[in-house]
Structures are given as C-alpha cells and as structure tokens.
Amino acid sequence: MNIILGVKNMEIDNTKNSSDKSVTASESDDLIKVRATITCPNGDYKKKFKNQFLRKEIEMMIVSFKVFDWLTCNKCGELLKLDLEFNI
C-alpha cells in the first residue's frame, strides 16, 4: 500500500476510462496470491504451485487446500507436507 503525504491539489476525472481503472484496481486489491510448496518428508518430492483468488472466492481456496490432505508420495507412500505462503 502506498501512502502519499503532502498532496495539495486533487483532481477527479469522471470519464469512463478512469472508472474502469478504479474497478480494476479495487479487484487487484482484493486478490489473495498463494504459493504452495508440496514436499515429501523423506526428500523424494518437491513441487511449487502458484494461484490467486479473489477475497469473495475464499471458499474455492479452502476447497483447493483440502485436496492436499490426502496426497502421498509415489516413491515412499508418506503423506506430503504442504507449506503455504500468502501475499494479501
């Protein structure tokens, strides 16, 4: 988030293009970016995934994470570890 202090003049442009930009900007502000790293506890497997979700679609993100509950390593059969990194 950028904050600019000391602004003396502020102009508002009511054209169609400026309103489109503000809608797009507000959608990008509501975006949750997620990086998932899946690893095997024995070190046999490591994979990274990236995805992004709108805040209003948080339920879809939760369902996506539940898929990882049952994933196992093809080589050793251990449950895979899921590490999540959020950029909100």
SULLINKA-V731481 format. One record per backbone hydrogen bond with DSSP energy under -1.0 kcal/mol. CO is the residue of the C=O (numbers start at 1). NH is the residue of the N-H. If there is no record, write none. Layout:
# SULLINKA-V731481
CO_NH ; CO_NH
This chain:
# SULLINKA-V731481
15_19 ; 16_20 ; 17_21 ; 18_22 ; 19_23 ; 20_24 ; 21_25 ; 22_26 ; 23_27 ; 24_28 ; 25_29 ; 26_30 ; 30_55 ; 32_53 ; 33_87 ; 34_51 ; 35_85 ; 36_49 ; 37_83 ; 38_47 ; 39_81 ; 40_43 ; 45_40 ; 47_38 ; 49_36 ; 51_34 ; 53_32 ; 54_57 ; 55_58 ; 57_61 ; 58_62 ; 59_63 ; 60_64 ; 61_65 ; 62_66 ; 65_68 ; 66_69 ; 71_80 ; 73_77 ; 78_73 ; 81_39 ; 83_37 ; 85_35 ; 87_33
